[in-house]
Amino acid sequence: MVSYWAAWQPDAVAVRFGDEELSWAELDRRTAALAAGFSRLGVGRGDRVGMLLGNRPAFIETAVACMKLGAIAVPVNIRLTPPELAGVLGHADPAIVVTEATLAPGLARLRADRPELTVLDADDGSFSAALIDGAPPAVAVADDDPLFICYTSGTTAAPKGAVLTHRSWHYSAMCRALQGGINLDDRVLLPFPLAFTGGLALWMVALWAGATLVLEPAFEAGRALELIEGQRISVLMAVPLIWQQLADHPAFATTDLSSIRCGSSGGAPVPVPLLRIWHARGVPMTQTYSLTEVSASGITLPYREAFTRAGYCGVPARHSQARIVDEQGRDCPPGEVGEIVIKGPEVMAGYWRNPEATARTIRDGWCHTGDLGLRDADGYFKVVDRAKDMLISGGLNVYPAELEELLTGLPGVVELAVIGVPHPRWGETPAVVVYSAGRTVSAAEVLQACRGVVADYKLPRYLVVRDEPLPRNMAGKVLKRDLREAYADLFERIEPIR
């Protein structure tokens, strides 16, 4: 794709990062040189390249160099702690790691485990030194070769890395580009991390379509509004939290938003009032249901249905199929709740070095999402609940079991559960519900057990101490749905723990 656009529109801007502009021709030249440098360091087809990088051109250059070599890029969440990073990158077993000065200390645990590991720093000259003039080795990259390993969890005994191929990303990007009519005349704003699958998906759309990617190091609502007006941003895809923060900013009412013709949100359901705010400003906006395992593609609601089918996530991608199935894998009739399963070229090849999890998730070519939903008589899908109790805070996945493992055994705790409760800013946020049998449970100890071990967005914000046992079903499992209903108004009732 990069080489194609370098031939078709060599002087057009591929990436704009602040005052820095990278043309398609320059991106093609630099990534060829970087691929040659990686090859000299021993990176070849199928080898992994760890990427602990914030939003910057070096991230894109590293990923494209991997594409040209047939290597596998492994982006990691920059907010993970050193133990989490060591777990994820240790599992991926990279040949080299590319990082930057502010993030490099996070690799201390990994480097202690692997002192021979080559680490290139985008700020100390070692990354630039890896650029070697000349062509990289000729590699025949197949459509089904892995392109990215995207990890779906933080620190677990067996991290799950979704293996996403060149083919899966091609179809995911193509579908989104065709749905939004995105082309080489567009300017795509990316204000959230490239290291997340959603950030990769938005960049891959721009890459596929030959559009200009306007890359920001981090999201700031006022700055984003300035860019929308000043650079005539035409494509904006983000989690609902970002759309809400833009709408809440004082400059929203006076910002010229007329250039936006393609808006989309995912990661969590979009509240109807938020849709109305943006539609009132003339910005078309829709929502998508997707997950890492299907290359951030999946099911999208057509723009014209934003209000007539509010609450629904839409129809499958044009090249894909989706079904609602019961526990025996049989199709559920319209209106009946079951598991959402997806089949198509965008589905992952499997989980990296985890055949057991792959076999549970991919069955007969169908990706079992673990999410519960329904399909109406017209073929539109709706997400009803999340299986496995995962919650999404600010568009980021939080796994309660990870926190429950850390907190079990704290003084005063007889039993506990972590649930997601509504929050006006984050959509959902973690809350710890404890049965103490009258003992004292310290909020400070709850936070202390989590800080430095899990990323900050996973930290619990509320602590509820009960004098009665947690509700359980006949099988002895905690009824978390009952807890979520009972504590849905925590934001109004109690102060957050700090």
KOLSEVEX-242515 format. One record per residue (C-alpha): x, y, z; residue number from 1. Coordinates in steps of 0.1 Angstrom, whole numbers. Each point is the difference from the previous one (the first is absolute). Layout:
BEGIN
c1, c2, c3, num
X, Y, Z, NUM
...
//
This chain:
BEGIN
c1, c2, c3, num
0, 0, 0, 1
28, 24, 9, 2
19, -7, -32, 3
-32, 3, -21, 4
-9, 35, 14, 5
36, 10, -3, 6
-2, -6, -37, 7
-35, 14, -4, 8
4, 32, 21, 9
36, 2, 12, 10
-2, 36, 12, 11
-33, -3, 19, 12
1, 0, 38, 13
-3, -35, 15, 14
5, 10, 36, 15
-2, 34, 17, 16
13, 2, 35, 17
0, 35, 14, 18
22, 21, -23, 19
16, -32, -15, 20
-13, -13, -33, 21
10, -34, -16, 22
-8, -5, -36, 23
-9, -33, -15, 24
33, -1, -19, 25
20, 8, 32, 26
-20, -26, 20, 27
7, -26, -27, 28
38, 9, 0, 29
4, 1, 38, 30
-19, -32, 6, 31
21, -18, -26, 32
32, 12, 17, 33
-14, -10, 34, 34
-9, -34, -13, 35
35, -4, -13, 36
13, 10, 35, 37
-23, -24, 18, 38
13, -28, -23, 39
35, 8, 9, 40
-10, -4, 36, 41
-13, -35, -7, 42
-37, 8, -5, 43
-15, -22, -27, 44
-33, -14, -11, 45
-21, -11, 30, 46
22, 17, 26, 47
-17, 23, 25, 48
8, 37, 5, 49
-12, 14, 33, 50
-13, 36, -2, 51
-2, 20, 32, 52
-7, 33, -16, 53
-24, 29, 4, 54
-16, 16, -30, 55
28, 12, -22, 56
13, -7, -36, 57
25, -26, 13, 58
-29, -22, 10, 59
-14, 0, -36, 60
35, -3, -15, 61
7, -31, 22, 62
-33, -17, -9, 63
5, 6, -38, 64
36, -13, 2, 65
-14, -31, 16, 66
-25, -3, -29, 67
28, 2, -25, 68
20, -27, 17, 69
-28, -23, 8, 70
7, 5, 37, 71
-27, 3, 26, 72
-6, 33, 18, 73
-9, -3, 37, 74
-14, 33, 13, 75
-4, 2, 37, 76
-21, 23, 23, 77
23, 28, 12, 78
-19, 2, 32, 79
9, -35, 12, 80
23, -4, 30, 81
35, -16, -3, 82
-14, -34, 12, 83
-28, 2, -25, 84
24, 9, -28, 85
23, -28, 9, 86
-29, -24, -1, 87
-13, 11, -34, 88
33, 4, -18, 89
15, -31, 16, 90
-29, -20, -14, 91
5, 16, -35, 92
38, -7, 2, 93
11, 29, -23, 94
32, 1, -20, 95
3, 37, 7, 96
-20, 27, 18, 97
-5, 36, -11, 98
-8, 26, 27, 99
6, 36, 9, 100
17, 18, 29, 101
-30, 6, 23, 102
-12, -36, -3, 103
33, -19, -1, 104
2, -3, 39, 105
-32, -22, -3, 106
22, -27, -17, 107
22, -4, 31, 108
-16, -33, 11, 109
1, -14, -36, 110
37, 10, -5, 111
9, -16, 33, 112
-15, -32, -13, 113
15, 3, -34, 114
33, 21, 2, 115
9, -10, -36, 116
-32, 17, -14, 117
7, 28, -25, 118
-20, 31, 9, 119
-1, 30, -24, 120
-9, 34, 14, 121
-17, 25, -23, 122
15, 28, 20, 123
36, -10, 6, 124
11, -5, -36, 125
0, -38, 0, 126
-33, -1, -20, 127
14, 24, -26, 128
32, -20, -2, 129
-21, -30, -11, 130
-10, 17, -32, 131
23, -13, -27, 132
-1, 13, -35, 133
-10, -27, -25, 134
-27, -25, -5, 135
-11, -25, 26, 136
3, -37, -9, 137
-26, -12, -24, 138
-27, -18, 20, 139
-31, -16, -14, 140
-26, 9, 26, 141
-32, -21, -2, 142
-35, 14, 7, 143
-3, -24, 30, 144
33, 9, 15, 145
-3, 16, 34, 146
3, 38, 0, 147
-8, 10, 37, 148
-3, -18, 33, 149
-25, 21, 20, 150
-2, -10, 37, 151
-35, 1, 14, 152
9, -1, 37, 153
26, 15, 23, 154
16, -23, 26, 155
-12, -36, 0, 156
16, -34, 3, 157
-5, -5, -37, 158
-4, 33, -19, 159
-21, -2, -31, 160
15, 15, -31, 161
-24, 1, -30, 162
20, -8, -31, 163
-14, 23, -27, 164
12, -6, -36, 165
6, 21, -31, 166
-33, -13, -14, 167
-20, 8, 31, 168
11, 36, 2, 169
-5, 4, -38, 170
-36, -10, 2, 171
-7, 19, 33, 172
15, 33, -14, 173
-17, -5, -34, 174
-34, -4, 15, 175
3, 31, 23, 176
14, 20, -29, 177
-29, -10, -23, 178
-26, 5, 26, 179
12, 36, 6, 180
10, 8, -35, 181
35, 7, 13, 182
26, 8, -27, 183
33, 17, -8, 184
-16, 35, 5, 185
-9, -6, 36, 186
18, 11, 32, 187
-4, -25, 28, 188
5, 11, 36, 189
15, -25, 24, 190
0, 14, 35, 191
1, -33, 19, 192
28, -26, 3, 193
12, -19, -30, 194
10, -28, 24, 195
-37, -9, 4, 196
-17, -20, -26, 197
-25, 28, -7, 198
29, 24, -7, 199
16, -25, -23, 200
-33, -5, -18, 201
-4, 38, -7, 202
36, 2, -12, 203
-5, -30, -23, 204
-31, 16, -15, 205
21, 31, -9, 206
28, -22, -13, 207
-24, -21, -22, 208
-17, 31, -13, 209
31, 22, -5, 210
-14, 26, 23, 211
20, 24, 22, 212
3, -12, 36, 213
1, 30, 24, 214
17, -16, 30, 215
-1, 15, 35, 216
22, -12, 29, 217
-30, 1, 24, 218
-36, 11, 1, 219
-9, 35, 12, 220
-35, 12, -9, 221
9, 37, -7, 222
30, -10, -22, 223
-21, -26, -19, 224
-27, 27, -7, 225
27, 23, -13, 226
13, -27, -24, 227
-35, -8, -12, 228
-6, 36, -11, 229
36, 9, -10, 230
9, -31, -19, 231
-35, -8, -13, 232
-2, -34, 16, 233
-24, -21, -20, 234
1, -34, 19, 235
-2, -4, 37, 236
-4, -34, 17, 237
2, -2, 38, 238
-14, -16, 32, 239
-31, 18, 14, 240
20, 16, 28, 241
20, 20, -26, 242
-32, 11, -18, 243
-15, 11, 33, 244
31, 19, 11, 245
1, 19, -34, 246
-37, 8, 5, 247
6, 12, 35, 248
28, 24, -9, 249
-8, 37, 1, 250
13, 4, -36, 251
-23, -26, -14, 252
-29, 24, -7, 253
22, 23, -21, 254
22, -25, -17, 255
-6, -5, -38, 256
-8, -37, -2, 257
-12, 0, -36, 258
30, -19, -14, 259
-10, -32, 19, 260
-19, -23, -23, 261
9, -34, 16, 262
-4, -5, 38, 263
-1, -32, 18, 264
2, -13, 36, 265
8, -33, 15, 266
12, -17, 32, 267
-32, 7, 18, 268
-37, 8, -8, 269
-5, 36, -11, 270
-26, 18, 21, 271
-29, 14, -21, 272
4, 35, 15, 273
36, 1, -12, 274
-10, -11, -35, 275
-26, 29, -1, 276
26, 25, 11, 277
23, -8, -30, 278
-28, -5, -25, 279
-13, 35, 10, 280
34, 14, -10, 281
-4, -18, -34, 282
25, -27, 7, 283
-11, -35, -11, 284
9, -25, 27, 285
-6, -37, 3, 286
12, -29, 23, 287
19, -32, -5, 288
3, -33, 20, 289
34, -15, -4, 290
27, -17, 19, 291
37, -7, -4, 292
-5, -35, -11, 293
-17, 12, -32, 294
25, 28, -8, 295
-22, 26, 15, 296
-26, -7, -27, 297
-33, -17, 6, 298
-35, 15, 0, 299
-8, 36, -9, 300
-33, 20, 1, 301
-7, 19, -33, 302
1, 38, 5, 303
-37, 3, -10, 304
-10, -23, 28, 305
17, 19, 28, 306
-32, 9, 17, 307
-26, -23, -15, 308
20, -30, 14, 309
16, 17, 30, 310
16, -27, 22, 311
8, -23, -29, 312
35, -5, -13, 313
-11, -7, -36, 314
8, -25, -27, 315
31, -21, -7, 316
28, 12, -23, 317
-7, -6, -37, 318
25, -29, -1, 319
-11, -16, 33, 320
-27, -19, 17, 321
-13, 2, 36, 322
-24, -22, 19, 323
-16, -3, 34, 324
4, -35, 14, 325
-10, -19, 31, 326
23, -21, 22, 327
-2, -29, -25, 328
10, 22, -29, 329
-35, 1, -15, 330
-14, 31, -15, 331
-23, 20, 23, 332
-33, 13, -15, 333
-4, 37, -4, 334
-3, 19, 33, 335
16, -28, 21, 336
32, 7, 19, 337
30, -21, -8, 338
38, 3, -7, 339
11, 22, -29, 340
23, -19, -24, 341
17, 14, -30, 342
16, -16, -31, 343
20, 17, -27, 344
35, 8, -13, 345
5, 26, 28, 346
-1, -27, 27, 347
33, -6, 17, 348
22, -30, -8, 349
-1, -9, 37, 350
17, 9, 33, 351
38, 0, 0, 352
14, -31, 16, 353
-34, -8, 16, 354
-17, -29, -19, 355
-24, -7, 28, 356
-14, 35, 0, 357
0, 0, -38, 358
-21, -32, -1, 359
-25, 15, 25, 360
-4, 32, -21, 361
3, -11, -36, 362
-24, -29, -8, 363
-7, -11, -35, 364
13, 34, -12, 365
-24, 19, 23, 366
14, 24, 26, 367
-19, -4, 32, 368
1, 35, 15, 369
-12, -9, 35, 370
-25, 29, -3, 371
-37, -4, 2, 372
-23, 15, -25, 373
-31, -4, -21, 374
-9, 4, -37, 375
-33, 15, -11, 376
-22, -12, -28, 377
16, 25, -24, 378
36, -13, 7, 379
11, 27, 23, 380
21, -9, 30, 381
-1, 13, 36, 382
25, -6, 28, 383
-19, -9, 32, 384
28, -8, 25, 385
37, -9, 2, 386
9, -35, 9, 387
30, -6, 23, 388
-9, 31, 19, 389
24, 23, -18, 390
-7, 37, 3, 391
11, 28, -22, 392
12, 32, 17, 393
6, 30, -23, 394
2, -25, -30, 395
26, -22, 17, 396
-6, -36, 10, 397
2, -8, 37, 398
-1, -36, 12, 399
-15, -4, 35, 400
17, -33, 6, 401
34, 17, -1, 402
-10, 24, 28, 403
-17, -27, 20, 404
32, -21, 0, 405
19, 30, 14, 406
-25, 8, 27, 407
-9, -35, 12, 408
15, -5, 35, 409
1, 37, 10, 410
-7, 5, 37, 411
-37, 0, 8, 412
-11, -15, -33, 413
-21, -31, 2, 414
-10, 0, -37, 415
0, 26, -27, 416
-10, 7, -36, 417
10, 27, -24, 418
-27, 14, -22, 419
-4, 29, -25, 420
-23, 28, 12, 421
-12, 30, -21, 422
21, 31, 0, 423
-9, 33, -18, 424
35, 5, -13, 425
14, -34, -5, 426
-31, -19, -10, 427
8, -27, 25, 428
25, -2, 28, 429
12, -29, 23, 430
-17, -4, 34, 431
10, -25, 27, 432
-28, -16, 19, 433
12, -17, 32, 434
-18, -22, 26, 435
19, 7, 32, 436
-22, -17, 27, 437
3, 32, 21, 438
38, 3, -3, 439
18, 32, -11, 440
12, 2, -36, 441
23, 29, -9, 442
-5, 18, -33, 443
37, 11, 2, 444
11, -37, 1, 445
-23, -7, -30, 446
17, 26, -21, 447
35, -9, 13, 448
-5, -36, -11, 449
-6, 12, -36, 450
22, 30, -5, 451
32, -8, -19, 452
-13, -34, -9, 453
-28, 9, -24, 454
-4, 30, -23, 455
-16, 31, 15, 456
-32, -3, -21, 457
-6, -34, 17, 458
1, 14, 36, 459
-33, -5, 19, 460
-18, 33, 6, 461
-27, -12, 25, 462
1, -23, 30, 463
-33, -15, 14, 464
2, -19, 32, 465
-30, -23, 7, 466
-10, -18, 32, 467
-17, -28, -20, 468
15, -26, -24, 469
1, 7, -37, 470
-29, -14, -20, 471
8, -33, -17, 472
-18, -25, -23, 473
-6, -37, 6, 474
34, -7, -15, 475
17, 23, 26, 476
9, 27, -25, 477
-4, 36, 11, 478
-29, 17, -17, 479
18, 31, -13, 480
-30, 12, -20, 481
-19, 3, 33, 482
29, 20, 15, 483
1, 23, -30, 484
-37, 7, 4, 485
3, 6, 37, 486
29, 24, -3, 487
-8, 17, -33, 488
-2, 34, 18, 489
33, 0, 19, 490
11, 32, -17, 491
-29, 18, 17, 492
2, -18, 33, 493
36, -2, 11, 494
33, 18, -4, 495
27, -17, -22, 496
30, -15, 18, 497
33, 18, -5, 498
//
